[in-house]
Amino acid sequence: MPTIGPGSFILIVVVALLIFGPKKLPELGKAAGNTLREFKNATKGLADDDTDKKKENQ
């Protein structure tokens, strides 16, 4: 999978500013961060459950 270069990143930021405006971007970033944090916590809980089940079966 190709990585995003600096030119592509700048283009994405400019397009995001044009679409959402500078006042809305911090709110979108905060919402995305919260979503990722919740997803990480949920998957961590699933992984912990799997290890607990493996220990019980042994």
Helices and strands as residue ranges (DSSP letters): H 6-20, H 25-57
